[in-house]
């Protein structure tokens, strides 16, 4: 518990900044909803003029864009990209900072197993993500309630916004594995940004080219908001892929870290 | 009882050398020195004991328990001070020390708090400062307190004195002697022999990953070796002393002769008596000389 507390303290500032930034983003964006829906026909015409490839890259579905879900889902493409970076930074940073800051000797000569160190650190990062998600989702929901002219299901809305958490979980897990595999990470951003963008570019290319198989390899496309809106559920296949992937990453993190030699700081 | 026991402990990192077949027993209540030049394997040995790295083969036990399988349990009673200390820069000294203390579940936080204050007073360290603002020497003091605040049964020090001024070093050594009197066993690694000579009772000399000698400091220094320095009236051939067994590190320049001698004193005095001397000096060699001698002999 002491490591968990220690980590939370050191992560609190950045988590707060991310949470505020993401929430502000959703507030600003959702407040534009009335402007779009005031004159649906004009807006629809405008969007119709967009090339279909661009529309699908932006995640705009003409059928649902003018509902609050659809509008929110559109925003989601970009919000999740930001959220993925936050999660990947947490995953990569929390374990690797002990090595780059050379505090690992201090920590691992204490009477605590490496598995417990990992558990505490993962739990701390998870706590940060849960915090961000609760604030973010509530902010989004409240905004949506205010701007939407028609009534909508809060459950469906929250299901869509919870995919934010699922994407973050994917990158948190991936980030942790990276830190135990890569021997020395000098800069967290240098690892996390390219990785997140690589996945993002793949998902965008897939959307533009209309390649459905891409969905299996990029978490940005695991949870199609349109499907979630229509079925009030996630696609089981992709939920399973996510769960299996996250579990494997976490398991690998434990196993590799347990056996890793911590070389002298030089 | 042996506090530390290693059996053919070996650690190799690919090409570069680690340690090879280290067999070492360190008894309860000892201050045990571990000397060798940089890169000889001192840190590798210590890091293996602390399971920061894992042995390639062989085994090590501390308090009779295997270090690999019982690591966390053993560390409850170990205090470790590395040669270079790194802590969380954004923390205050007192918060770091409390964090450090919070790992030792057998100690109450009151005891730890008291101990932190005591040690900080003794070493003259300001607990309210930010770690980031500390000088190297002051960071080292944080390291000392961090290593001793839970009153460990085994204290492992890896070249601990770098960056400490002589006054603090003196206090630090006194502190270690007190801990030792209290019953703590101490493993003290260093490449500075005078330190080891001052503090330790037994010493292991490590070279290129192998232990080449384990001996009492007193017997290393006291009986065995004498440094002879002679001035003769007329020159002497190198052969004259080289013939005598027990002579090493023989140096002759002009009329000055210098060598280390280990053996029967009568043998050497007889030999010297035959010379026409103008001056003679017999002294205890310091550990440094003996150490160098070991190193040269083994080459």
Interface residues (C-beta under 8 A of the other chain):
Chain A: X2 X6 X10 X101 X102 X103 X104 X105 X106 X108 X109 X110 X111 X112 X113 X116 X259 X261 X262 X263 X264 X265
Chain B: X13 X43 X47 X50 X51 X52 X53 X54 X71 X72 X73 X74 X75 X76 X78 X80 X82 X84 X85 X86 X87 X88 X89 X90 X99 X100 X102 X103 X104 X105 X146
